[in-house]
Amino acid sequence: MSLFGLPILGLITFLPAAGAVLVACMPSSRPDLIRRAALGTALVVWVMSLLLLAAFASGQAGFQYKEAFDWIPSFGIQYKVGVDGLSVLMVVLTTTLTWISILASFGPIKDRVKGYMISFLVLEVGMIGVFVALDLFLFYIFWEIVLVPMYLIIGIWGGSNRIYATMKFVLYTLVGSLLMLVAILATAFAYQAAHGGSWVGAFDYEQLQSFAQAGSFGNNFQLVAFVALFLAFAIKVPMFPFHTWLPDAHTEAPTAGSVILAGVLLKLGAYGLIRFAVPLFPYAAHTFAGPIIVLSVIAIVYGAVVSIVQPDLKRLVAYSSVSHMGFVTLGIFVFSAAALQGAILQMINHGLITGGLFLLVGVIYERTHDRTIAKMGGLAATMPIWATVFGFFILASAGLPGLSGFVGEFLVFVGSFGVAPVVAVASIIVMVLAATYLLWMFQRVALGTMSDFLRGLGDHLTDLTRVEAITLAPLVFLIVVLGIFPSVALDLLSGSVRGFLAAAGVPVG
Amino acid sequence: MNWSDLTTAAPVVLAVLVAAAILVVDLALPGRRRLVTAVALVGLAIVAAAIVLLAQSGRHETAFGGAYTLDGLTTFLDLLFVAIAALTILFATDYLAPRGLPMAEFAAVLVFAITGAMLVAGSADLLLLFVALELMVLPGYLLAGFARNDPYSTEGAIKYFLLGSFSSAILLFGLAYVWGTTGSTRISDVAAALAVVAASHSIQPGLAMGLAFMTTGVAFKMAAVPFHYWTPDAYQGSPTPVTAYLSVGPKIGAFAIALRLFVGALGPLKADWLPVVIVLAILTMTLGNLVAITQDNVKRMLAYSSIAHTGYILVGLAAFAGGTKGLETQALQAVLFYGAAYTFMNMGAFAVIAALQRRPGVSSRISTFAGLGRRDPWLGALMALFLLSLTGIPPLAGFWAKAYVVVAAVQAGGWLTVLAVVAMLNAAAAAFYYLRVVVYMYMRDPEGEPVVSSPGLLFRVGLAATGIATLAFGLFPAFVTLAGNAASALGS
């Protein structure tokens, strides 16, 4: 199926690659041209993804706008893409955050602009590809394509400890993803062996899912394959105790890198759990649900507690991500409609809110070249607009009703209360902790008298520039809209949620 | 011997003529580097054309009374060997001249070595196999010591020579035992005799001895742990283009022996040699990678990494032995595809080192690579490409190679699934040392005086060829089909 006669998903996925080639052909001596070309590409992709969103028929089960052709027929590997409500939302989140990130890099990135923009556009190919791939092998390839540009973005344009951070990021992710590859191959063989040795459809997600629905994957096989997939996704989310790469990567990455890392890359893990790990191996998912819920709650509490004592703004936001993403995994593994809706909303909200927070921290870093909370204070006096927007994002992150952060977490509470009341209550208490670390941070940075350090900077402390405001405005808009009308997203998701619950073997009410 | 025999073995005959032509030209017009290079490259092109024409004529036959065979495997390996020789010559042009090393001898010796390798690929007789092997490795010793005023080169060559001769003797000893128990040196006859032995489930001590000696000998040649000790010194000491050749030519040659010997002749006994291959694979991958992590010299690091890659290929061989009937061809296809992919990405990586070392005296320490991505964007990007491919990042050739090997192993099931997991964990560990070079190239500033390098035209052609192969190999299924045809020639 196509939109206006065009293979819309293929275009959205590979247009950034064409943009990367275009940028590569431009002379390095014209950084402004390169910046505009990259931004232009990202904006075109964004508009196309919005068209896709508008044309998407919500409420339907199954995938839309599918494109497929045989790629490596001898192994039944296809190029097959398609979207359901979940993936279409993730694609739009990705395209939105990508152009914002590219625009936000105009000022801070002055060195090797060409390589940077190419990395970002290639990164976008990988991210969109992961969300639209309907062939397990293709999914794996896009998954790995994401790794390289982010490795370069952190390693080349990152902070002082960037090499340590980027190697840690790569090695953690790679261990997980290679285990995932073995699991994907084993899954395909199980399918192939059950179909008389024919490879046709062995990597096809839809075929595999109906195969799994019929209970055709043996229980022991499910346990092993699920663990391998789960490890890959849990490292990416990241779940406690696989989270230790995250604070380093976030802290050392350039601002835009942090935005994409928090906004999209962490979602890849959660998406993998929802799309692949649970529906393909429901028996194993139910078997391991208990321990995973416990790990999620630990992540929620631990992330929040550790956030309180972080001395660095970015580190604080990074640890708060661990806590917020804990809600996502919790929402997935209690297997209820409300909790899953909450989890998916939380994925989007976290992308918007944390993305915004990283942008705002980046604004401060641009002016002060420091992120130490103890050195800040009284910024509201010189940068009132910045402080207002910062306050808005702080409240959104803390889960203020009326803003989108609240809806996601609330739905997870509601959904998990019926299944595990203790867990739900424990998570609610964390709301208080979240308010503590966020508001305390806001107080130390923005309120009070101005610190000597900031006073010494004098005129450098200018308020938000127009470009910075443009990067933040869409996020503010979306946070308000999704906070007041969450049904906008929830309607889109209904098909995916029903499909997930049916695949997970939960009776749909 | 008749005309038909010579036609069947035409590529080998032509290769010998090319080597002779190089020597004659150099004798008549001494010191003409360009001319000699041209003769060698044109000659190799003719050899390649002959291989392709023979393959297209559909001839599948034996020659010389059944000692030499022309089948899909011969064609595939012959083409690979010719490509290796051509690339080595392209990479040597810029390296030998500044050091005052002769080109003609280099090219002639190299083509002789390749002739040996091609003969190995077509061997249908154990005796021919051994003679061909010696023809392949003896020039290799010369090449390793080619920089005769460099003590490291000499040291590496002597170690390579001593251990190489030692392992050849061991292999020959093993072959003798097999001949003694089966009464034939013809591979098909040996396989038939061993099928009877395998059916009776009673392996005589003599045959077991033969198996052990042959395994040891081949493991030496392919540099599998714990028979790898010659590799790092030989690789590090050799002139860099020679290292590029040594890391692929004799290694693929050794795997050709493994295919003809273990798959062809000893195939019926595969259940007996499977455990040994599994242990060798695990040791080879793990030790190769662990030691590579600690290296500061990129050449030495790539030497250890090539040991690790031997391990991955052995996983494919193990998948052949452990798989059921239908999966055997697939496993062999994985082995061959890995060999080809490894050839191009590994030669490419060594070629970049050679490009940096164009000016004599530049070391291959990792600090040489500092800031390369900025000083020479193309060379840096190519090196990054080769390293990412060696790591196994999709969609590059190295990824597909690993994927096919792991596909075969997972499919064989049982202990081989464990082997696949070990291979993948190793691949993750290997990312550390490959990416460390990328870190130096892109994330550090050059230390001291930056190394300037502007490779010549031929060198660039070679780099472009390896780069394109690394990019395109996996994306287009045609290459896999090619390997598949070669694998089915072994017809299990």
Interface residues (C-beta under 8 A of the other chain):
Chain A: W71 I72 P73 S74 F75 R112 G115 Y140 I141 E144 I145 L147 V148 Y151 L152 G155 I156 R162 I163 T166 M167 V170 L171 L174 V175 L178 L179 L181 V182 L185 A186 F189 G197
Chain B: G326 G373 R374 L388 G392 I393 P394 P395 F399 A403 V406 V407 V410 Q411 T417 A420 V421 M424 L425 A427 A428 A431 F432 L435 R436 V438 V439 Y442 M443 R444 P477 V480 T481 G484
